[in-house]
Amino acid sequence: MVATVRASVDLGFETTLIEDACATRDLSYEGKDVPAEQVHYAFVGALNGMYCAVTSTEDFLQ
């Protein structure tokens, strides 16, 4: 998700991320576990507004 959004911006596209159409998994680093939901919201939060507009499927289809 992150690499795709950033690459699209680098190529000059105006980008929208449909956040509920993305998936992730639990991650672990240096013995610290990060649940998938926290990974998802951290990445979406970091991308929102700076690299793309974030929306839900329902809002996008309206």
PDB file of N, CA, C and O in Angstrom, chain B, residues numbered from 101:
ATOM      1  N   MET B 101       0.825  -1.188   0.000  1.00  0.00           N
ATOM      2  CA  MET B 101       0.000   0.000   0.000  1.00  0.00           C
ATOM      3  C   MET B 101       0.867   1.247   0.000  1.00  0.00           C
ATOM      4  O   MET B 101       0.676   2.126  -0.841  1.00  0.00           O
ATOM      5  N   VAL B 102       1.803   1.344   0.912  1.00  0.00           N
ATOM      6  CA  VAL B 102       2.608   2.555   1.041  1.00  0.00           C
ATOM      7  C   VAL B 102       3.448   2.786  -0.215  1.00  0.00           C
ATOM      8  O   VAL B 102       3.469   3.895  -0.749  1.00  0.00           O
ATOM      9  N   ALA B 103       4.129   1.762  -0.685  1.00  0.00           N
ATOM     10  CA  ALA B 103       4.984   1.916  -1.864  1.00  0.00           C
ATOM     11  C   ALA B 103       4.163   2.295  -3.094  1.00  0.00           C
ATOM     12  O   ALA B 103       4.603   3.111  -3.904  1.00  0.00           O
ATOM     13  N   THR B 104       2.992   1.718  -3.238  1.00  0.00           N
ATOM     14  CA  THR B 104       2.141   2.014  -4.387  1.00  0.00           C
ATOM     15  C   THR B 104       1.662   3.459  -4.358  1.00  0.00           C
ATOM     16  O   THR B 104       1.700   4.148  -5.377  1.00  0.00           O
ATOM     17  N   VAL B 105       1.217   3.912  -3.210  1.00  0.00           N
ATOM     18  CA  VAL B 105       0.745   5.301  -3.082  1.00  0.00           C
ATOM     19  C   VAL B 105       1.891   6.267  -3.353  1.00  0.00           C
ATOM     20  O   VAL B 105       1.731   7.220  -4.116  1.00  0.00           O
ATOM     21  N   ARG B 106       3.025   6.034  -2.744  1.00  0.00           N
ATOM     22  CA  ARG B 106       4.156   6.950  -2.927  1.00  0.00           C
ATOM     23  C   ARG B 106       4.650   6.953  -4.370  1.00  0.00           C
ATOM     24  O   ARG B 106       5.004   8.009  -4.894  1.00  0.00           O
ATOM     25  N   ALA B 107       4.681   5.801  -5.016  1.00  0.00           N
ATOM     26  CA  ALA B 107       5.107   5.737  -6.420  1.00  0.00           C
ATOM     27  C   ALA B 107       4.126   6.495  -7.309  1.00  0.00           C
ATOM     28  O   ALA B 107       4.546   7.193  -8.232  1.00  0.00           O
ATOM     29  N   SER B 108       2.842   6.369  -7.049  1.00  0.00           N
ATOM     30  CA  SER B 108       1.853   7.074  -7.869  1.00  0.00           C
ATOM     31  C   SER B 108       2.004   8.588  -7.733  1.00  0.00           C
ATOM     32  O   SER B 108       1.858   9.323  -8.710  1.00  0.00           O
ATOM     33  N   VAL B 109       2.294   9.045  -6.524  1.00  0.00           N
ATOM     34  CA  VAL B 109       2.523  10.478  -6.311  1.00  0.00           C
ATOM     35  C   VAL B 109       3.798  10.912  -7.038  1.00  0.00           C
ATOM     36  O   VAL B 109       3.818  11.964  -7.677  1.00  0.00           O
ATOM     37  N   ASP B 110       4.853  10.114  -6.944  1.00  0.00           N
ATOM     38  CA  ASP B 110       6.102  10.429  -7.645  1.00  0.00           C
ATOM     39  C   ASP B 110       5.899  10.538  -9.152  1.00  0.00           C
ATOM     40  O   ASP B 110       6.600  11.293  -9.825  1.00  0.00           O
ATOM     41  N   LEU B 111       4.945   9.788  -9.676  1.00  0.00           N
ATOM     42  CA  LEU B 111       4.646   9.827 -11.109  1.00  0.00           C
ATOM     43  C   LEU B 111       3.656  10.929 -11.483  1.00  0.00           C
ATOM     44  O   LEU B 111       3.289  11.069 -12.650  1.00  0.00           O
ATOM     45  N   GLY B 112       3.227  11.706 -10.493  1.00  0.00           N
ATOM     46  CA  GLY B 112       2.370  12.859 -10.769  1.00  0.00           C
ATOM     47  C   GLY B 112       0.879  12.603 -10.675  1.00  0.00           C
ATOM     48  O   GLY B 112       0.085  13.468 -11.047  1.00  0.00           O
ATOM     49  N   PHE B 113       0.479  11.448 -10.191  1.00  0.00           N
ATOM     50  CA  PHE B 113      -0.946  11.154 -10.067  1.00  0.00           C
ATOM     51  C   PHE B 113      -1.522  11.766  -8.795  1.00  0.00           C
ATOM     52  O   PHE B 113      -0.851  11.829  -7.765  1.00  0.00           O
ATOM     53  N   GLU B 114      -2.758  12.211  -8.876  1.00  0.00           N
ATOM     54  CA  GLU B 114      -3.526  12.593  -7.692  1.00  0.00           C
ATOM     55  C   GLU B 114      -4.140  11.297  -7.170  1.00  0.00           C
ATOM     56  O   GLU B 114      -4.899  10.645  -7.886  1.00  0.00           O
ATOM     57  N   THR B 115      -3.826  10.920  -5.945  1.00  0.00           N
ATOM     58  CA  THR B 115      -4.085   9.572  -5.472  1.00  0.00           C
ATOM     59  C   THR B 115      -5.121   9.531  -4.361  1.00  0.00           C
ATOM     60  O   THR B 115      -5.126  10.369  -3.460  1.00  0.00           O
ATOM     61  N   THR B 116      -6.003   8.534  -4.446  1.00  0.00           N
ATOM     62  CA  THR B 116      -6.980   8.255  -3.393  1.00  0.00           C
ATOM     63  C   THR B 116      -6.744   6.842  -2.902  1.00  0.00           C
ATOM     64  O   THR B 116      -6.592   5.917  -3.699  1.00  0.00           O
ATOM     65  N   LEU B 117      -6.714   6.676  -1.590  1.00  0.00           N
ATOM     66  CA  LEU B 117      -6.555   5.370  -0.971  1.00  0.00           C
ATOM     67  C   LEU B 117      -7.890   4.964  -0.354  1.00  0.00           C
ATOM     68  O   LEU B 117      -8.428   5.683   0.488  1.00  0.00           O
ATOM     69  N   ILE B 118      -8.417   3.836  -0.760  1.00  0.00           N
ATOM     70  CA  ILE B 118      -9.658   3.321  -0.189  1.00  0.00           C
ATOM     71  C   ILE B 118      -9.258   2.393   0.943  1.00  0.00           C
ATOM     72  O   ILE B 118      -8.907   1.234   0.726  1.00  0.00           O
ATOM     73  N   GLU B 119      -9.317   2.931   2.163  1.00  0.00           N
ATOM     74  CA  GLU B 119      -8.674   2.284   3.306  1.00  0.00           C
ATOM     75  C   GLU B 119      -9.283   0.953   3.706  1.00  0.00           C
ATOM     76  O   GLU B 119      -8.573   0.088   4.218  1.00  0.00           O
ATOM     77  N   ASP B 120     -10.553   0.767   3.493  1.00  0.00           N
ATOM     78  CA  ASP B 120     -11.143  -0.510   3.887  1.00  0.00           C
ATOM     79  C   ASP B 120     -11.000  -1.573   2.794  1.00  0.00           C
ATOM     80  O   ASP B 120     -11.551  -2.668   2.908  1.00  0.00           O
ATOM     81  N   ALA B 121     -10.257  -1.243   1.737  1.00  0.00           N
ATOM     82  CA  ALA B 121      -9.943  -2.223   0.700  1.00  0.00           C
ATOM     83  C   ALA B 121      -8.478  -2.669   0.803  1.00  0.00           C
ATOM     84  O   ALA B 121      -7.955  -3.324  -0.099  1.00  0.00           O
ATOM     85  N   CYS B 122      -7.833  -2.310   1.902  1.00  0.00           N
ATOM     86  CA  CYS B 122      -6.435  -2.671   2.136  1.00  0.00           C
ATOM     87  C   CYS B 122      -6.359  -3.723   3.241  1.00  0.00           C
ATOM     88  O   CYS B 122      -7.233  -3.811   4.103  1.00  0.00           O
ATOM     89  N   ALA B 123      -5.308  -4.504   3.191  1.00  0.00           N
ATOM     90  CA  ALA B 123      -5.109  -5.530   4.216  1.00  0.00           C
ATOM     91  C   ALA B 123      -3.657  -5.479   4.694  1.00  0.00           C
ATOM     92  O   ALA B 123      -2.769  -5.024   3.973  1.00  0.00           O
ATOM     93  N   THR B 124      -3.438  -5.944   5.895  1.00  0.00           N
ATOM     94  CA  THR B 124      -2.092  -6.055   6.440  1.00  0.00           C
ATOM     95  C   THR B 124      -2.050  -7.247   7.381  1.00  0.00           C
ATOM     96  O   THR B 124      -2.973  -8.060   7.409  1.00  0.00           O
ATOM     97  N   ARG B 125      -0.996  -7.346   8.137  1.00  0.00           N
ATOM     98  CA  ARG B 125      -0.849  -8.458   9.072  1.00  0.00           C
ATOM     99  C   ARG B 125      -0.133  -7.959  10.319  1.00  0.00           C
ATOM    100  O   ARG B 125       0.411  -6.855  10.326  1.00  0.00           O
ATOM    101  N   ASP B 126      -0.132  -8.751  11.347  1.00  0.00           N
ATOM    102  CA  ASP B 126       0.627  -8.422  12.542  1.00  0.00           C
ATOM    103  C   ASP B 126       2.102  -8.349  12.175  1.00  0.00           C
ATOM    104  O   ASP B 126       2.585  -9.128  11.353  1.00  0.00           O
ATOM    105  N   LEU B 127       2.808  -7.416  12.783  1.00  0.00           N
ATOM    106  CA  LEU B 127       4.241  -7.285  12.553  1.00  0.00           C
ATOM    107  C   LEU B 127       4.981  -7.400  13.882  1.00  0.00           C
ATOM    108  O   LEU B 127       4.398  -7.243  14.954  1.00  0.00           O
ATOM    109  N   SER B 128       6.267  -7.674  13.785  1.00  0.00           N
ATOM    110  CA  SER B 128       7.099  -7.776  14.972  1.00  0.00           C
ATOM    111  C   SER B 128       8.444  -7.157  14.661  1.00  0.00           C
ATOM    112  O   SER B 128       9.001  -7.357  13.582  1.00  0.00           O
ATOM    113  N   TYR B 129       8.964  -6.396  15.629  1.00  0.00           N
ATOM    114  CA  TYR B 129      10.279  -5.796  15.475  1.00  0.00           C
ATOM    115  C   TYR B 129      10.935  -5.692  16.841  1.00  0.00           C
ATOM    116  O   TYR B 129      10.357  -5.149  17.782  1.00  0.00           O
ATOM    117  N   GLU B 130      12.132  -6.212  16.935  1.00  0.00           N
ATOM    118  CA  GLU B 130      12.909  -6.202  18.177  1.00  0.00           C
ATOM    119  C   GLU B 130      12.088  -6.685  19.375  1.00  0.00           C
ATOM    120  O   GLU B 130      12.117  -6.094  20.455  1.00  0.00           O
ATOM    121  N   GLY B 131      11.372  -7.754  19.152  1.00  0.00           N
ATOM    122  CA  GLY B 131      10.595  -8.351  20.227  1.00  0.00           C
ATOM    123  C   GLY B 131       9.290  -7.656  20.549  1.00  0.00           C
ATOM    124  O   GLY B 131       8.587  -8.064  21.474  1.00  0.00           O
ATOM    125  N   LYS B 132       8.956  -6.631  19.818  1.00  0.00           N
ATOM    126  CA  LYS B 132       7.700  -5.902  20.022  1.00  0.00           C
ATOM    127  C   LYS B 132       6.714  -6.326  18.949  1.00  0.00           C
ATOM    128  O   LYS B 132       7.019  -6.268  17.758  1.00  0.00           O
ATOM    129  N   ASP B 133       5.533  -6.751  19.371  1.00  0.00           N
ATOM    130  CA  ASP B 133       4.487  -7.155  18.439  1.00  0.00           C
ATOM    131  C   ASP B 133       3.532  -5.989  18.195  1.00  0.00           C
ATOM    132  O   ASP B 133       3.135  -5.287  19.125  1.00  0.00           O
ATOM    133  N   VAL B 134       3.176  -5.801  16.942  1.00  0.00           N
ATOM    134  CA  VAL B 134       2.249  -4.743  16.553  1.00  0.00           C
ATOM    135  C   VAL B 134       1.071  -5.398  15.847  1.00  0.00           C
ATOM    136  O   VAL B 134       1.244  -5.992  14.783  1.00  0.00           O
ATOM    137  N   PRO B 135      -0.137  -5.297  16.428  1.00  0.00           N
ATOM    138  CA  PRO B 135      -1.319  -5.903  15.813  1.00  0.00           C
ATOM    139  C   PRO B 135      -1.640  -5.266  14.451  1.00  0.00           C
ATOM    140  O   PRO B 135      -1.378  -4.084  14.230  1.00  0.00           O
ATOM    141  N   ALA B 136      -2.201  -6.056  13.562  1.00  0.00           N
ATOM    142  CA  ALA B 136      -2.525  -5.610  12.209  1.00  0.00           C
ATOM    143  C   ALA B 136      -3.361  -4.331  12.196  1.00  0.00           C
ATOM    144  O   ALA B 136      -3.125  -3.452  11.367  1.00  0.00           O
ATOM    145  N   GLU B 137      -4.314  -4.215  13.085  1.00  0.00           N
ATOM    146  CA  GLU B 137      -5.151  -3.006  13.100  1.00  0.00           C
ATOM    147  C   GLU B 137      -4.309  -1.757  13.361  1.00  0.00           C
ATOM    148  O   GLU B 137      -4.536  -0.720  12.739  1.00  0.00           O
ATOM    149  N   GLN B 138      -3.358  -1.845  14.260  1.00  0.00           N
ATOM    150  CA  GLN B 138      -2.489  -0.694  14.536  1.00  0.00           C
ATOM    151  C   GLN B 138      -1.558  -0.400  13.361  1.00  0.00           C
ATOM    152  O   GLN B 138      -1.294   0.762  13.053  1.00  0.00           O
ATOM    153  N   VAL B 139      -1.064  -1.446  12.709  1.00  0.00           N
ATOM    154  CA  VAL B 139      -0.236  -1.262  11.514  1.00  0.00           C
ATOM    155  C   VAL B 139      -1.048  -0.523  10.454  1.00  0.00           C
ATOM    156  O   VAL B 139      -0.572   0.442   9.858  1.00  0.00           O
ATOM    157  N   HIS B 140      -2.264  -0.980  10.226  1.00  0.00           N
ATOM    158  CA  HIS B 140      -3.144  -0.373   9.215  1.00  0.00           C
ATOM    159  C   HIS B 140      -3.349   1.115   9.486  1.00  0.00           C
ATOM    160  O   HIS B 140      -3.120   1.944   8.605  1.00  0.00           O
ATOM    161  N   TYR B 141      -3.775   1.453  10.689  1.00  0.00           N
ATOM    162  CA  TYR B 141      -4.080   2.847  10.999  1.00  0.00           C
ATOM    163  C   TYR B 141      -2.841   3.721  11.036  1.00  0.00           C
ATOM    164  O   TYR B 141      -2.923   4.906  10.714  1.00  0.00           O
ATOM    165  N   ALA B 142      -1.706   3.178  11.414  1.00  0.00           N
ATOM    166  CA  ALA B 142      -0.462   3.953  11.396  1.00  0.00           C
ATOM    167  C   ALA B 142      -0.078   4.334   9.967  1.00  0.00           C
ATOM    168  O   ALA B 142       0.257   5.488   9.703  1.00  0.00           O
ATOM    169  N   PHE B 143      -0.126   3.371   9.046  1.00  0.00           N
ATOM    170  CA  PHE B 143       0.226   3.663   7.657  1.00  0.00           C
ATOM    171  C   PHE B 143      -0.796   4.569   6.987  1.00  0.00           C
ATOM    172  O   PHE B 143      -0.426   5.511   6.287  1.00  0.00           O
ATOM    173  N   VAL B 144      -2.067   4.293   7.195  1.00  0.00           N
ATOM    174  CA  VAL B 144      -3.108   5.138   6.596  1.00  0.00           C
ATOM    175  C   VAL B 144      -2.995   6.565   7.141  1.00  0.00           C
ATOM    176  O   VAL B 144      -3.103   7.535   6.391  1.00  0.00           O
ATOM    177  N   GLY B 145      -2.778   6.679   8.441  1.00  0.00           N
ATOM    178  CA  GLY B 145      -2.633   8.006   9.041  1.00  0.00           C
ATOM    179  C   GLY B 145      -1.432   8.763   8.500  1.00  0.00           C
ATOM    180  O   GLY B 145      -1.498   9.975   8.300  1.00  0.00           O
ATOM    181  N   ALA B 146      -0.343   8.059   8.266  1.00  0.00           N
ATOM    182  CA  ALA B 146       0.860   8.705   7.739  1.00  0.00           C
ATOM    183  C   ALA B 146       0.673   9.157   6.286  1.00  0.00           C
ATOM    184  O   ALA B 146       1.226  10.182   5.887  1.00  0.00           O
ATOM    185  N   LEU B 147      -0.087   8.420   5.506  1.00  0.00           N
ATOM    186  CA  LEU B 147      -0.300   8.759   4.101  1.00  0.00           C
ATOM    187  C   LEU B 147      -1.359   9.841   3.908  1.00  0.00           C
ATOM    188  O   LEU B 147      -1.261  10.647   2.982  1.00  0.00           O
ATOM    189  N   ASN B 148      -2.360   9.865   4.767  1.00  0.00           N
ATOM    190  CA  ASN B 148      -3.513  10.748   4.614  1.00  0.00           C
ATOM    191  C   ASN B 148      -3.091  12.217   4.587  1.00  0.00           C
ATOM    192  O   ASN B 148      -2.434  12.711   5.503  1.00  0.00           O
ATOM    193  N   GLY B 149      -3.483  12.890   3.526  1.00  0.00           N
ATOM    194  CA  GLY B 149      -3.239  14.312   3.416  1.00  0.00           C
ATOM    195  C   GLY B 149      -1.873  14.657   2.856  1.00  0.00           C
ATOM    196  O   GLY B 149      -1.741  15.643   2.131  1.00  0.00           O
ATOM    197  N   MET B 150      -0.854  13.874   3.171  1.00  0.00           N
ATOM    198  CA  MET B 150       0.483  14.174   2.669  1.00  0.00           C
ATOM    199  C   MET B 150       0.716  13.553   1.293  1.00  0.00           C
ATOM    200  O   MET B 150       1.276  14.192   0.401  1.00  0.00           O
ATOM    201  N   TYR B 151       0.285  12.313   1.130  1.00  0.00           N
ATOM    202  CA  TYR B 151       0.484  11.608  -0.139  1.00  0.00           C
ATOM    203  C   TYR B 151      -0.815  11.320  -0.878  1.00  0.00           C
ATOM    204  O   TYR B 151      -0.804  11.145  -2.097  1.00  0.00           O
ATOM    205  N   CYS B 152      -1.921  11.269  -0.167  1.00  0.00           N
ATOM    206  CA  CYS B 152      -3.165  10.888  -0.824  1.00  0.00           C
ATOM    207  C   CYS B 152      -4.354  11.333   0.021  1.00  0.00           C
ATOM    208  O   CYS B 152      -4.215  11.744   1.173  1.00  0.00           O
ATOM    209  N   ALA B 153      -5.515  11.235  -0.595  1.00  0.00           N
ATOM    210  CA  ALA B 153      -6.773  11.377   0.121  1.00  0.00           C
ATOM    211  C   ALA B 153      -7.189   9.975   0.556  1.00  0.00           C
ATOM    212  O   ALA B 153      -7.105   9.032  -0.231  1.00  0.00           O
ATOM    213  N   VAL B 154      -7.628   9.833   1.779  1.00  0.00           N
ATOM    214  CA  VAL B 154      -8.067   8.532   2.281  1.00  0.00           C
ATOM    215  C   VAL B 154      -9.580   8.556   2.422  1.00  0.00           C
ATOM    216  O   VAL B 154     -10.152   9.511   2.948  1.00  0.00           O
ATOM    217  N   THR B 155     -10.216   7.501   1.950  1.00  0.00           N
ATOM    218  CA  THR B 155     -11.667   7.412   2.040  1.00  0.00           C
ATOM    219  C   THR B 155     -12.072   5.948   2.196  1.00  0.00           C
ATOM    220  O   THR B 155     -11.247   5.043   2.071  1.00  0.00           O
ATOM    221  N   SER B 156     -13.349   5.736   2.469  1.00  0.00           N
ATOM    222  CA  SER B 156     -13.891   4.377   2.554  1.00  0.00           C
ATOM    223  C   SER B 156     -14.496   3.993   1.206  1.00  0.00           C
ATOM    224  O   SER B 156     -14.730   4.853   0.356  1.00  0.00           O
ATOM    225  N   THR B 157     -14.742   2.720   1.018  1.00  0.00           N
ATOM    226  CA  THR B 157     -15.381   2.252  -0.202  1.00  0.00           C
ATOM    227  C   THR B 157     -16.740   2.924  -0.379  1.00  0.00           C
ATOM    228  O   THR B 157     -17.068   3.407  -1.463  1.00  0.00           O
ATOM    229  N   GLU B 158     -17.524   2.949   0.692  1.00  0.00           N
ATOM    230  CA  GLU B 158     -18.865   3.536   0.629  1.00  0.00           C
ATOM    231  C   GLU B 158     -18.811   4.983   0.186  1.00  0.00           C
ATOM    232  O   GLU B 158     -19.559   5.385  -0.705  1.00  0.00           O
ATOM    233  N   ASP B 159     -17.932   5.780   0.799  1.00  0.00           N
ATOM    234  CA  ASP B 159     -17.828   7.192   0.427  1.00  0.00           C
ATOM    235  C   ASP B 159     -17.310   7.360  -0.993  1.00  0.00           C
ATOM    236  O   ASP B 159     -17.766   8.252  -1.707  1.00  0.00           O
ATOM    237  N   PHE B 160     -16.384   6.537  -1.412  1.00  0.00           N
ATOM    238  CA  PHE B 160     -15.825   6.616  -2.761  1.00  0.00           C
ATOM    239  C   PHE B 160     -16.890   6.353  -3.816  1.00  0.00           C
ATOM    240  O   PHE B 160     -16.910   7.011  -4.855  1.00  0.00           O
ATOM    241  N   LEU B 161     -17.778   5.392  -3.555  1.00  0.00           N
ATOM    242  CA  LEU B 161     -18.805   5.017  -4.526  1.00  0.00           C
ATOM    243  C   LEU B 161     -19.943   6.037  -4.604  1.00  0.00           C
ATOM    244  O   LEU B 161     -20.723   6.014  -5.556  1.00  0.00           O
ATOM    245  N   GLN B 162     -20.045   6.907  -3.644  1.00  0.00           N
ATOM    246  CA  GLN B 162     -21.107   7.924  -3.688  1.00  0.00           C
ATOM    247  C   GLN B 162     -20.695   9.063  -4.512  1.00  0.00           C
ATOM    248  O   GLN B 162     -21.455  10.019  -4.669  1.00  0.00           O
TER     249      GLN B 162
END
